[in-house]
C-alpha cells in the first residue's frame, strides 16, 4: 500500500529496541514521527538518529513520540546504537523497529522497487493522534533529513488544527500567519479582534494566535 495524506496508519506489532511494541498502544493519543532507514550502520542515518536523540526534548514538549525503523534485527540495532552514541554524542532514547521480514515496510509502502527491492527508502511520516498521516517526506540516500523542518511543520500542523489559519512560506513559530480564505469578514472580526493586514481579499495576515493554556 501507499499511504497518502489523511490515510489512517494501520496498526501493527513488531520487535524493537524497546521490546515487543504494539503501535497503537505505544502511540496512545500523541503525535508521532515515524522515520525509516534502509539498513543499520549507514553513515547518513547514523547522523540522523543522533540528531533526533538530541532533539527529543523538542519533540517531547510538542507531545510528539519518535520511532525509527530499519530492516536489521534488534541485536544489530543495539550494536549500531553504540556507534551512534560514540560518534554523535547522543544515545538512542526512542524505539527502533526491527523490520527483518520487511512486513512493516510493505505495510507502510516503504519499499520502492526502482530504488531497491530489499531495503526501505528514507521516509518520514508525521502522524496525528487519530493515527492519520499528516505529512510525508521521502529523501534520497545521499541527503540527510532536516529535522528542524520536521519540527517546523509539526508546529504548523498543531497550530492550524486549533485555529482557522494557515502558515506562509518559511514560517517559524511566533511569526504572522494567514487567515484561511473560508473565514468571512464577520467571523474574522470575532476570531481576530486585534485586526489583520489585508494584502489582497484572499491574503490576510495576522499575529499568530496564542495557544490555549
N, C-alpha and C positions, 0 to 999 in steps of 0.2 A: 504494500500500500504506500501511498504518498500522502503525508499529512499536509493539509492546507490550512490557511488561517481560519480560526474558529472551529476546526475539527476537534473532536474530543480525543485526547490521547488514550489509547487502550490501556487497561490495567495489565500488570504482569508481575511475576515473582521470579527473582533471579539472585544468584550468589553475588556478593560484593565484598569489598574490604571491610564493611561494617556487618558482615554476616548475611544470612538469607534475608532479602529485602522484598516486601510487597509494596509496589509503587504507590498505590492509592493510600494504604495505611501510613506509609512514610510521609507522603505529601501532606495529609491532613487537609487543612484549609489554607495552606500557604501558597504563595507563588513559587515557581520552580524555574531554574535554569538547568537544562539537560544538555550536555555537550559531549560529542563523540570524538574518538581518536582512532586512527587506523590500526595501530598496534602499540605495544609498550616499547620503551627505550628508543623513542624517536625524538630528535633534538628539539624541533619546534614545539611539540606537545609537552615536552619536559618544561619548557619555559612557561607555557600556558597554565599548566597545573600549578606551578609555583606562584604564578601571578594571582590565580583565583584563590589559592590558600592565603596569600597576603591580603587580598581584598575581601575575605569572608566577613569581617565586621561590617563592611559596607552593604553586603547582601543581607546580613542579619538585620540591620536596622531598617531595611525596607521590607522585612517579612518574607525574604526570598531564600529558599533552600537551593543548594547547588549539588548536582550529581554528575559524575563523568561516566563514560562508557568506553571500554576498549575490548578487543576480541581475544585477549590473552587471559589465562586463569588467574585466580586470586594470588597464588604464590608468586607469580611473575609481577603482578601489581605491587605486592609488598616489597619485592626487591627493587622495583622501579622507584617506589616511594623513598627508599633510602637515597637513591641518586638525586631525586628531586629536592629532598631536604638539604643534601650536601651542596648541590650546585646552585640552588635558587634561594637558600636561606629561609625556607618556609616548608614546614612539614604538611603533608596532606591532612586536612581537617574536615573532609567531606567524603562520602562514599564514592567508590569507583566500581561500576558494574563489571563483572567478568562474563563477557558475552562469547564464550568459547564456541558455542554451536551456532552463532550468528542469529539466534532466534529473535532477540530484541532488535537487532539491526534490520532484519527483514520486516519485523512488525512495524518499525518506525520509518521504513524506507531509506535506510542509511547505506545500502549497497547500490552504487551507481556503476553498472557494468562497464561503461566506457572508461571509467577511471580505474576500477579494479573489481573483479568478480569475487574476491575473497575478503577484502578489508573494507572498513567503513570510510565514508567521506567524513570531513571535519565540519559537522553541522552543529548549530546552536538552536535549541528550542527555548523560547520563553513561554511558560505555561501558567495560566491564571488559576485561582483557587477552584474554579469549576472544571479544571482539568482540560481547558481549551487552549489550543495553540494560538498565541497572540503575536509571535514574531518567529521567523525562521531566517537563519543566515548560514550559507554554506561557503566555506573557504577552500581555496586550492591548498595543496600540501605544502607549498613553499612559503605561504604567507600566514604569519601568526595572527591570531584573533585580537581584536581591540576590545578589551573588557570594560574600559571606560565608556565606550559607545554602548555596550550592552547595559551598563548601569544607567546611562542617559535615557535609553529607550524605555527601561523599566520605570524610571521617574515619570516619563511622558505618559506611559500607559496607565499608571496608577493615578496620575493627576486627571487625565482626560476621562477615565472611568467615573470619577467623582464629581466632575464639573463639566459644563457644556462648552468646553474649549478644545482647541487643537494647538499643537506646538509647531512653530515655524522651523525653517531650516536652521540647523546648528544650534537650536535652543538648548539652554542649560538651566538647571534648577535655579529659580529665583528671577528669571528673565520674563519679559512680557510674553503673553500668549494671545491666541486668536479666538475670538468669539465665533462659534460654528455658524455657518450661514442659516441653518434651520431655526436659530433663535431670532425671533422678530424684535422689533423696536421696543414694544411694551415689556416683553419678557426680559430683554436685555437690561432695561432700566431697573427692573426688580432684582435681577441677579447681580448686576454690577452698578450699584448706586453711585459709586465714585466716578463713573463715567469712563469713556474709552476714546481712542483716537480712530476716526474713520478715514482710512486711506482711499477706499472705494466702498460702495454699499456692501460688497461681499468680503472685504478685508478690513476687519475692525480689530485693533489690538488693545489689550487691557493688561493691567498689572496681574501677575499670577495670583490666583485665589489662594487665600491662606487655608491650609488643611484644617479640618475639624480637629479639636483636641481629643 
